[in-house]
Amino acid sequence: MTTVAAIDCGTNSIRLLVARTDRDTGLLTDLDRRMEIVRLGQGVDRTGRLAPQALERTFTACRAYADAIRAHGVPPARVRFVATSATRDAENRDDFTRGVRDILGVTPEVVTGDEEAALSFTGATRELPGDSYLVTDIGGGSTEFVLGTGAVRAARSVDIGCVRLTERHLTGDGGVVTNPPTAAQIAAMTADIDAALDLAGERVPLAEAGTLVGLAGSVTTVAAIALGLPAYDPGAIHHARIGVEQVRETTDRLLAATHAERAAIPVMHPGRVDVIGAGALILRRVMERAGAAEVVVSEHDILDGIAYGVAERAAAH
């Protein structure tokens, strides 16, 4: 058994997985899995820089994660920290890199969109039976599309995400979204999504896979709402199948709701209240473009892909 730690730092959230790997099966057993909404990408689409308060929120989470990693006795050589869309876009990403290195003793890797896509595919499909999969990972700043059967056949990352679209069309400054978006705002978001799907489709045939797999907080939250769960339950959500009509109905509900109404939904994480409408709209348009009758929801994603990579590297040495 080998214990590894993986950290995924995106535009909206930072997540930790400490897991033990089974040398015979190669599968992971969670020891500690947690998530904090830090909104690292707050304002990046507008300013091109990571805000000081966003950096401090992220560093606070990193300090707690460092404590957890030490508690499980994971050495730095078996820790990998992957940063995605927000830090790829930021002029001052060196400030972020130095802060993480000082706290955790590892250097964050700012991966490319294609690397992000491959990690997401591995994490999402390792436990699933053989089939052709289109994996879509809807993040805060970007969305990844990966097509493959066992191995990646094609991948593309595009700059649409729940935070980026919310800031671009619903607030402009990262503020609270109080009122339901107007028809014009929804149309503008949809146009952005569709343009990004056109780009993704140039490299990834979106309608060719046997199964659509959806990842990340927007997808799992939409699934939890569609399932009518009284509280967020990862066990009920993982590998749930949600029909396209359920996604349409949930998206319409979220886009028609006020901030207070969204916040009152039992499964809603406070950090997703403002951005869930945009995230749901992305999922709906992906399903419609792919011609998918349903989406298989996965709680396992890029974070698990990172951990698998660390475990394989440790086993090879």
Secondary structure by P-SEA (a helix, b strand, c coil): cbbbbbbbbcccbbbbbbbcccccccbbbbcccccccccccccccccccccaaaaaaaaaaaaaaaaaaaaaccccccbbbbbcccccccccaaaaaaaaaaaccbbbbbccaaaaaaaaaaaacccccccccbbbbbcccbbbbbbbcccccccccccccaaaaaaaccccccccccccccaaaaaaaaaaaaaaaaaaacccccccccbbbbbcaaaaaaaaaaaccccccccccccccccaaaaaaaaaaaaaccaaaaaacccccccccccaaaaaaaaaaaaaaacccccccccccaaaaaaaaaaaaaaac
